[in-house]
Each structure stands twice: as structure tokens, then as C-alpha cells.
Amino acid sequence: MKVVVDEEKCVAAGQCVAASMEVFDQRDEDGIVVLLNENPPAELADDVRQAAAVCPALAITIVE
């Protein structure tokens, strides 16, 4: 699994962080997504998929 984020689409809702704080964070200055791990371990896969699903801006893409 590879995670790709589009910072340009991000609306700083923070849903990704709530779903998987091991993989996503937000910049302090504007709340835009920060990808902490583009290749998360298998045990985080469900959380990462949930983060992509709940992103209101569809800024997270998962490549299997």
C-alpha cells in the first residue's frame, strides 16, 4: 500500500488524523495534511482506507 495526498485539495478538516494519526498529521499554521508514512504497515491499512473514505476533499489516494 502506498498513500498519496494532494495538499492542494486538502481543506484541513482533520478527518484523516482522527482515522489514522500514525500516518497523517496536520501543519500547525494552516491545518493542511502532512503525510507521515507513505508506506504504512499492513496493520494500519484499514485505518488508512477509512481516512481516505472520510476525507471531505478526496485528497487521499491509496495505491495498492
Backbone as JSON Lines, residues from 0, in Angstrom:
{"i":0,"aa":"M","n":[0.84,-1.19,0.0],"ca":[0.0,0.0,0.0],"c":[0.88,1.24,0.0]}
{"i":1,"aa":"K","n":[0.53,2.16,-0.89],"ca":[1.2,3.46,-0.92],"c":[0.12,4.53,-0.79]}
{"i":2,"aa":"V","n":[0.39,5.52,0.04],"ca":[-0.56,6.61,0.27],"c":[-0.04,7.87,-0.41]}
{"i":3,"aa":"V","n":[-0.93,8.54,-1.13],"ca":[-0.59,9.79,-1.81],"c":[-1.6,10.84,-1.35]}
{"i":4,"aa":"V","n":[-1.11,12.01,-0.97],"ca":[-2.01,13.1,-0.6],"c":[-1.83,14.27,-1.54]}
{"i":5,"aa":"D","n":[-2.92,14.97,-1.8],"ca":[-2.9,16.16,-2.64],"c":[-3.15,17.36,-1.72]}
{"i":6,"aa":"E","n":[-2.08,18.02,-1.33],"ca":[-2.2,19.16,-0.42],"c":[-3.05,20.27,-0.99]}
{"i":7,"aa":"E","n":[-3.08,20.39,-2.31],"ca":[-3.88,21.43,-2.95],"c":[-5.38,21.22,-2.75]}
{"i":8,"aa":"K","n":[-5.8,19.97,-2.66],"ca":[-7.21,19.65,-2.44],"c":[-7.62,19.74,-0.97]}
{"i":9,"aa":"C","n":[-6.66,19.53,-0.08],"ca":[-6.95,19.43,1.36],"c":[-7.66,20.68,1.88]}
{"i":10,"aa":"V","n":[-8.72,20.44,2.66],"ca":[-9.49,21.55,3.27],"c":[-9.28,21.63,4.78]}
{"i":11,"aa":"A","n":[-8.3,20.89,5.29],"ca":[-7.89,20.94,6.7],"c":[-8.99,20.51,7.67]}
{"i":12,"aa":"A","n":[-9.79,19.54,7.26],"ca":[-10.87,19.05,8.13],"c":[-10.34,18.18,9.27]}
{"i":13,"aa":"G","n":[-9.21,17.53,9.06],"ca":[-8.61,16.72,10.11],"c":[-9.19,15.33,10.27]}
{"i":14,"aa":"Q","n":[-10.07,14.92,9.38],"ca":[-10.68,13.6,9.48],"c":[-9.63,12.49,9.3]}
{"i":15,"aa":"C","n":[-8.62,12.74,8.49],"ca":[-7.58,11.74,8.27],"c":[-6.78,11.49,9.55]}
{"i":16,"aa":"V","n":[-6.5,12.55,10.28],"ca":[-5.75,12.41,11.53],"c":[-6.58,11.64,12.55]}
{"i":17,"aa":"A","n":[-7.86,11.93,12.61],"ca":[-8.74,11.21,13.53],"c":[-8.79,9.73,13.2]}
{"i":18,"aa":"A","n":[-8.72,9.39,11.91],"ca":[-8.8,7.99,11.49],"c":[-7.48,7.25,11.65]}
{"i":19,"aa":"S","n":[-6.36,7.95,11.44],"ca":[-5.06,7.28,11.48],"c":[-3.94,8.27,11.81]}
{"i":20,"aa":"M","n":[-3.79,8.58,13.09],"ca":[-2.78,9.55,13.5],"c":[-1.35,9.04,13.35]}
{"i":21,"aa":"E","n":[-1.2,7.74,13.11],"ca":[0.14,7.19,12.87],"c":[0.63,7.52,11.45]}
{"i":22,"aa":"V","n":[-0.32,7.82,10.55],"ca":[0.02,8.04,9.15],"c":[-0.16,9.5,8.74]}
{"i":23,"aa":"F","n":[-1.11,10.2,9.36],"ca":[-1.41,11.57,8.98],"c":[-1.27,12.54,10.15]}
{"i":24,"aa":"D","n":[-0.89,13.76,9.81],"ca":[-0.85,14.86,10.77],"c":[-1.3,16.11,10.02]}
{"i":25,"aa":"Q","n":[-1.34,17.23,10.73],"ca":[-1.71,18.49,10.11],"c":[-0.67,19.55,10.43]}
{"i":26,"aa":"R","n":[-0.42,20.43,9.46],"ca":[0.5,21.54,9.69],"c":[-0.11,22.5,10.71]}
{"i":27,"aa":"D","n":[0.72,22.98,11.59],"ca":[0.25,23.9,12.64],"c":[-0.3,25.19,12.07]}
{"i":28,"aa":"E","n":[0.34,25.72,11.03],"ca":[-0.04,27.04,10.54],"c":[-1.37,27.09,9.79]}
{"i":29,"aa":"D","n":[-1.74,25.99,9.11],"ca":[-2.97,26.05,8.33],"c":[-3.81,24.78,8.35]}
{"i":30,"aa":"G","n":[-3.35,23.76,9.03],"ca":[-4.12,22.53,9.16],"c":[-4.07,21.59,7.98]}
{"i":31,"aa":"I","n":[-3.29,21.93,6.96],"ca":[-3.19,21.08,5.78],"c":[-2.52,19.75,6.15]}
{"i":32,"aa":"V","n":[-2.98,18.69,5.51],"ca":[-2.49,17.34,5.79],"c":[-0.98,17.22,5.62]}
{"i":33,"aa":"V","n":[-0.38,16.43,6.51],"ca":[1.03,16.06,6.42],"c":[1.07,14.53,6.42]}
{"i":34,"aa":"L","n":[1.67,13.95,5.42],"ca":[1.79,12.5,5.33],"c":[3.02,12.06,6.1]}
{"i":35,"aa":"L","n":[2.83,11.3,7.15],"ca":[3.93,10.85,8.0],"c":[4.58,9.57,7.47]}
{"i":36,"aa":"N","n":[3.79,8.73,6.79],"ca":[4.3,7.46,6.31],"c":[3.58,7.09,5.03]}
{"i":37,"aa":"E","n":[4.26,7.2,3.91],"ca":[3.6,6.91,2.63],"c":[3.44,5.42,2.38]}
{"i":38,"aa":"N","n":[4.15,4.59,3.12],"ca":[4.03,3.13,3.01],"c":[3.75,2.54,4.39]}
{"i":39,"aa":"P","n":[2.55,2.74,4.9],"ca":[2.24,2.26,6.25],"c":[2.21,0.73,6.32]}
{"i":40,"aa":"P","n":[2.47,0.19,7.5],"ca":[2.44,-1.26,7.67],"c":[1.01,-1.81,7.49]}
{"i":41,"aa":"A","n":[0.93,-3.09,7.19],"ca":[-0.35,-3.74,6.9],"c":[-1.36,-3.58,8.02]}
{"i":42,"aa":"E","n":[-0.91,-3.54,9.26],"ca":[-1.85,-3.43,10.38],"c":[-2.57,-2.08,10.44]}
{"i":43,"aa":"L","n":[-2.08,-1.1,9.69],"ca":[-2.73,0.21,9.63],"c":[-3.59,0.39,8.38]}
{"i":44,"aa":"A","n":[-3.63,-0.61,7.53],"ca":[-4.31,-0.49,6.24],"c":[-5.78,-0.11,6.37]}
{"i":45,"aa":"D","n":[-6.49,-0.74,7.29],"ca":[-7.91,-0.42,7.46],"c":[-8.12,1.02,7.89]}
{"i":46,"aa":"D","n":[-7.28,1.5,8.81],"ca":[-7.38,2.89,9.27],"c":[-7.09,3.87,8.15]}
{"i":47,"aa":"V","n":[-6.1,3.55,7.32],"ca":[-5.74,4.43,6.21],"c":[-6.86,4.46,5.17]}
{"i":48,"aa":"R","n":[-7.45,3.32,4.89],"ca":[-8.58,3.28,3.96],"c":[-9.75,4.09,4.5]}
{"i":49,"aa":"Q","n":[-9.97,4.01,5.81],"ca":[-11.03,4.79,6.43],"c":[-10.74,6.3,6.3]}
{"i":50,"aa":"A","n":[-9.49,6.67,6.51],"ca":[-9.1,8.08,6.37],"c":[-9.39,8.59,4.97]}
{"i":51,"aa":"A","n":[-9.06,7.79,3.96],"ca":[-9.33,8.19,2.57],"c":[-10.83,8.3,2.33]}
{"i":52,"aa":"A","n":[-11.59,7.39,2.91],"ca":[-13.04,7.37,2.69],"c":[-13.74,8.57,3.32]}
{"i":53,"aa":"V","n":[-13.24,9.04,4.46],"ca":[-13.92,10.14,5.16],"c":[-13.38,11.52,4.8]}
{"i":54,"aa":"C","n":[-12.35,11.58,3.97],"ca":[-11.78,12.87,3.58],"c":[-12.81,13.65,2.74]}
{"i":55,"aa":"P","n":[-13.27,14.8,3.24],"ca":[-14.3,15.55,2.5],"c":[-13.81,16.12,1.18]}
{"i":56,"aa":"A","n":[-12.5,16.29,1.04],"ca":[-11.94,16.86,-0.18],"c":[-11.42,15.79,-1.15]}
{"i":57,"aa":"L","n":[-11.49,14.53,-0.74],"ca":[-10.95,13.42,-1.54],"c":[-9.48,13.66,-1.88]}
{"i":58,"aa":"A","n":[-8.74,14.12,-0.89],"ca":[-7.33,14.47,-1.09],"c":[-6.38,13.32,-0.85]}
{"i":59,"aa":"I","n":[-6.91,12.15,-0.46],"ca":[-6.08,10.99,-0.16],"c":[-6.35,9.9,-1.18]}
{"i":60,"aa":"T","n":[-5.28,9.41,-1.79],"ca":[-5.37,8.3,-2.74],"c":[-4.54,7.15,-2.21]}
{"i":61,"aa":"I","n":[-5.08,5.95,-2.35],"ca":[-4.36,4.75,-1.94],"c":[-4.05,3.94,-3.18]}
{"i":62,"aa":"V","n":[-2.77,3.58,-3.32],"ca":[-2.33,2.75,-4.43],"c":[-1.98,1.38,-3.85]}
{"i":63,"aa":"E","n":[-2.7,0.36,-4.3],"ca":[-2.46,-1.0,-3.77],"c":[-1.36,-1.68,-4.52]}
